[in-house]
Amino acid sequence: MTIDPEIRDRIHAAVDQDTAPPGLAELVVRRGRRRRARRYAIAGLAGAVIVGATSAAVKLSEATGTRSAEVAGNQQTAWAWARSLPEGPPADVPFFGEGGLHDGDEVVPVPDRVIRSGSIAPYRVSGGWLVLVGIAQELAPAVLSPDGSLRELPPWQYPEHSNDATVVASADGTQVAYGDRVLDLGTRDRTSIPRQPGEEIRLIGFSEEGLVYQLTGPTRTTTRLLSPDGRAVDVALPAGAYVSPRWPADVALSYPESVDECVVSWELVDLHWVERSPGCRERAPGRPSDVSPDGRWVLTDDLPEVWALEEGRFSEVAVPRATEERWGYPVFAFSSWESTDTFLIPVTDPPASGDDRDGTDSAVQLVRCTMSTGDCERAGEETMLGPDWPLGLG
């Protein structure tokens, strides 16, 4: 399966830059939050990302000078490792897979109108799962019921050339935010997100205090919080800090530029960002991808090592280091937290030599790694995915 040009260009850009653009990890893998905000973040109509991981790795190898054959060989090593692991329970996040939407042991049929690209994942909400239907700027969120039926929500006309059809959901699954509004799924009541003419809205997610979002105008970007009573207040980020739909909405990070500095994290409490204990280290952790739901761990391109934000140390999980190093950036980007203690790595069946598998099925095995033990296991059985049904991992 060929990789979407937008994804390829952004992966190449991430390799060439000192820091990864925040949108890259958001483009390739998503997940919902349990304790904090569940959000549904879509970064454009990307193509088959997860199933196209081998193609992505081959393209990435061209950017870094690594031989494609070497990358393909190491994909085979990764696949053999994943299949050798003991089998654990299915992934505790919903995702699109063989036969429909998978959520634990449940498989729900999905209508053809639902977008199932690798960057678009379903999330649990009241009455079912939040999905997207439509094309281009005519996208609309919908609730997929357990019987496979759809309840479409009012559409939002996305700006021309927009590649950020972001939708976020509250932790209890009763509210969703998209476009310029917050919608109550039970009552259909709508609350407008305050902004000035010309300002663009970037949704971050729901915290325990309300919806965190950013307004970008001609000269500056402002971070705000919309409380349940409809009042919007500024929650200015500390200097050098940033937030991302990739992690809990009430966590901000300031990432170091040198090994002599600390990774500092903040938590949003009572409308103020409170600094937590900074994590200092002998060496700098790599690019951040996904923060655990409790804000303790951050996945970086140091896998199999995972950084503890407040403790200022690495903990290692049992991913073969030689394999990981040759997977390189794609593994870091595709991995995602399943819970406060576990994260998931999708491993793809590599293609035959000289064959990028265009038009054929591929197999994906989700691997679960547990921070408290350092062990990894298969998260359920592998699944076969057709070329038009890539895995969307929530």
ABEGO torsion letter per residue (X at the ends): XBBBAAAAAAAAAAAABABBBAAAAAAABBBBBAABBBBBBBBEBBBBAAAAAAAAAAAAAAAAGBBAAAAAAAAAAAAAAAAABBBBBBBABBBBBBGEBBBEABBBBBBAABBABAABBBBBBBGEBBBBBEBEAABBBBBBBAAGBBBBBBBBBBBBGBABBBBBBBAAGABBBBEABBBBAAAGBBBBBBBBBGBBBBBAEBBAAEBBBBBBBAABBBBBBBBAAGBBBBBBBBBGBBBBAABBAABBBBBBABAABBBBBBBBBGGBBBBBBBBBBABBBBBBABBBAAGABBBBAAOABBBBAAAGBBBBBBBBAAAAAAAEAAAAAABBBABAABBBBBBBBBBBBGBAGBGBBBBBBBBBBBAAAGBBBBBEBBBBBBAABBBBBX
